[in-house]
């Protein structure tokens, strides 16, 4: 199978945020051959770089082809990930900022500022076009 598969990450939304556990659930929305697809993942605020790499790898492996034929090239697929480097940098910036806000929240003594930061993290979203 030698069809070309095109991926483009469109947006990432924080769907749940648990400051006690130090994690957030995020929904990644991307286009696969012009069809919208979403993927849910859990983000731990300690490793933004590893999480961004896992997002890119998970998007690429979302629908891996499994073949049981003897031909080596029977499972060959061309994957076109649009602007992979730029997307990776934007996502790293987004998740690094979320991690920094979370670290600041843990040290926050003022309840009003804490709640403002909580709302910012809980409603965080990035749209990539």
C-alpha positions in Angstrom: 0.0 0.0 0.0 1.6 3.2 -1.1 -1.0 5.9 -0.5 0.1 9.2 0.9 -1.3 10.3 4.3 -1.3 14.0 5.1 -1.6 15.2 8.8 -2.0 18.7 10.0 -2.5 19.6 13.7 -5.4 22.2 14.0 -5.9 22.8 17.7 -5.2 21.6 21.3 -7.7 22.2 24.1 -7.4 21.5 27.8 -10.5 19.5 28.7 -9.7 18.8 32.4 -7.2 20.2 34.9 -6.3 18.7 38.3 -3.9 20.8 40.2 -3.6 18.3 43.1 -2.3 15.6 40.8 -0.3 18.0 38.5 -1.9 16.9 35.3 -4.4 18.0 32.6 -6.3 16.1 29.9 -5.9 17.6 26.5 -7.7 17.0 23.2 -5.6 17.2 20.0 -7.6 18.0 16.9 -5.9 17.3 13.6 -6.7 16.7 10.0 -6.0 13.4 8.3 -6.3 13.7 4.6 -8.7 16.6 5.1 -10.9 14.7 7.6 -11.0 15.9 11.2 -9.8 13.5 13.9 -9.3 14.0 17.6 -7.0 12.3 20.1 -7.1 12.6 23.9 -4.0 12.5 26.0 -2.9 13.3 29.6 -0.3 15.9 30.2 1.9 15.9 33.3 3.3 19.3 34.0 6.9 18.0 34.5 7.9 17.1 30.9 6.7 19.5 28.2 9.4 18.4 25.6 8.6 14.7 25.9 4.8 15.4 25.7 5.2 17.4 22.5 7.2 14.6 20.9 4.7 12.0 22.0 1.8 14.1 20.5 3.6 14.2 17.1 4.4 10.5 17.2 0.9 9.6 18.3 -0.6 11.6 15.5 1.6 9.9 13.0 0.9 6.5 14.4 -2.9 7.0 14.8 -3.8 4.6 12.1 -0.8 2.5 11.5 -1.2 -0.2 8.9 -0.6 -3.8 10.0 0.1 -6.2 7.2 0.7 -10.0 7.3 2.0 -10.3 3.8 5.5 -11.5 3.0 6.2 -8.4 0.8 8.4 -5.9 2.7 6.9 -2.9 0.9 3.2 -4.0 1.3 2.9 -1.8 4.5 4.8 1.2 3.0 3.1 4.5 3.7 4.2 8.1 2.8 3.4 10.4 5.8 3.2 14.1 5.2 3.1 16.0 8.5 2.6 19.7 7.5 5.1 22.1 9.2 6.2 19.5 11.7 9.0 21.7 13.1 6.9 24.8 13.4 4.1 22.9 15.0 6.5 21.3 17.5 7.9 24.7 18.5 4.5 26.2 19.0 3.3 23.2 21.0 6.5 23.3 23.1 5.9 27.0 23.8 2.2 26.4 24.7 3.0 23.5 27.1 6.0 25.3 28.6 3.8 28.2 29.4 1.2 25.9 31.0 3.8 24.3 33.1 5.1 27.7 34.2 1.6 28.8 35.2 1.2 25.5 37.2 4.5 26.1 39.0 3.4 29.6 39.9 0.0 28.4 41.1 1.7 26.0 43.5 3.6 28.9 45.1 0.6 31.3 45.1 -0.7 32.6 48.4 -3.4 35.0 47.1 -6.6 33.1 46.5 -7.9 35.5 43.8 -4.7 35.2 41.8 -4.7 31.5 42.3 -8.2 31.2 40.9 -7.4 33.4 37.9 -4.4 31.2 37.0 -6.5 28.1 37.6 -9.1 29.4 35.1 -6.3 30.3 32.6 -4.9 26.8 32.7 -8.3 25.1 32.6 -9.5 27.1 29.6 -6.1 27.0 27.7 -6.4 26.5 24.0 -4.1 26.9 21.0 -5.2 27.1 17.4 -2.7 26.3 14.7 -3.4 27.4 11.2 
